[in-house]
Amino acid sequence: MMLSGSAAFSSFSVNDLQRAKAFYQEILGLTVSDHPMGLIELHLQAANKIIVYPKPDHVPATFTVLNFPVKNINEKVDELISKGVSFEQYGGQIKTDEKGISRNSGGPTIAWFKDPAGNIFSLIEE
């Protein structure tokens, strides 16, 4: 394939770069670095990186922009709740429990939360 050897990366916008950076570092515990172009980079496992860029007229996506696989979702949800993170509550086809964890049979065990800019992230139990 033409792009199969490319080191692809993802990006998304935020309305307040410094607030997002503090959330990613202090709440999520991610390694974040400043980029010379006025961006920040989230450094993930296996040299994966995500570019976060400021956008004054940012509108959050209505879908999940970043997923974090975790071994014990209950533990990670409790840890993030203790740091002030609120998990999304859904009813209907994708029903979540009181903590915000969806345990749908046949699907992954997953919990969604938002960053300060309203972007949707998830924890997915491996």
C-alpha positions in Angstrom: 0.0 0.0 0.0 1.1 3.5 -0.7 0.8 4.7 2.9 1.4 1.5 4.8 4.9 2.6 6.0 3.7 6.0 7.1 3.9 6.9 10.8 0.4 8.2 10.9 -0.8 10.3 13.8 -4.1 11.8 14.8 -5.0 15.4 15.9 -7.9 17.3 17.3 -8.6 20.8 18.5 -9.3 22.5 21.8 -10.4 26.0 22.7 -7.9 26.5 25.5 -4.6 24.9 24.9 -3.1 25.6 28.4 -6.2 24.3 30.2 -6.2 21.1 28.0 -2.5 20.6 28.7 -3.0 20.9 32.5 -5.9 18.3 32.3 -3.9 15.9 30.2 -0.8 16.1 32.4 -2.3 16.5 35.9 -5.6 14.5 35.6 -4.8 11.9 33.0 -1.1 11.6 33.8 0.0 11.8 30.1 3.4 13.0 28.9 2.7 16.3 27.1 5.3 18.5 25.2 5.0 21.9 23.6 5.5 22.0 19.9 7.3 25.0 18.2 4.2 25.6 16.0 2.1 26.5 19.1 0.6 23.1 19.5 1.0 20.4 22.1 1.8 16.7 21.6 0.4 13.9 23.7 3.0 11.1 23.9 1.5 7.6 24.1 2.9 4.1 24.2 4.9 2.8 21.2 6.0 6.2 20.1 2.4 7.1 19.1 1.6 10.8 19.4 -1.5 12.9 19.1 -1.3 16.5 18.1 -3.6 19.0 20.0 -4.0 22.4 18.4 -5.7 25.6 19.5 -8.8 26.7 17.6 -10.7 29.7 18.9 -14.0 28.6 17.3 -13.6 25.0 18.4 -16.7 22.9 18.4 -16.3 19.5 20.1 -16.9 16.4 18.0 -20.0 14.3 18.8 -17.9 11.1 18.7 -15.0 9.7 20.6 -11.7 11.2 19.5 -9.3 9.2 21.7 -9.6 5.8 23.3 -7.5 4.5 26.2 -7.3 0.7 26.6 -7.1 -0.3 30.3 -6.8 -3.5 32.1 -9.2 -2.7 35.0 -11.8 -0.2 34.0 -13.4 0.0 37.5 -10.1 1.0 39.0 -9.3 3.6 36.4 -12.8 5.1 36.5 -12.6 5.4 40.3 -9.2 7.0 40.0 -10.4 9.6 37.5 -13.6 10.3 39.5 -11.4 11.0 42.5 -9.5 13.6 40.4 -12.8 15.3 39.5 -13.5 13.7 36.1 -17.2 13.1 35.4 -18.2 10.2 33.2 -21.0 10.5 30.6 -24.3 8.9 31.4 -26.2 7.2 28.6 -29.5 5.3 28.5 -31.2 3.3 25.8 -29.1 1.1 23.5 -25.8 2.1 25.1 -26.7 2.1 28.8 -24.2 3.1 31.5 -24.2 2.3 35.2 -24.1 4.8 38.0 -20.3 5.3 37.4 -20.7 5.8 33.7 -19.5 2.4 32.6 -21.3 0.6 29.7 -21.2 -3.2 30.2 -23.2 -4.2 27.1 -23.2 -7.9 26.3 -21.3 -8.5 23.1 -19.6 -5.1 23.2 -16.6 -3.8 25.0 -16.8 -2.5 28.6 -16.3 1.2 28.0 -16.7 4.5 29.8 -16.7 8.0 28.2 -15.6 11.3 29.6 -14.8 14.7 28.2 -11.7 16.9 28.3 -12.1 20.6 29.2 -12.8 21.5 25.6 -15.7 18.9 25.4 -13.8 16.4 23.3 -15.0 12.8 24.1 -12.4 10.3 25.3 -13.0 6.7 26.5 -11.6 4.0 28.7 -12.0 0.6 27.1 -11.3 -2.5 29.2 -8.9 -4.9 27.4 
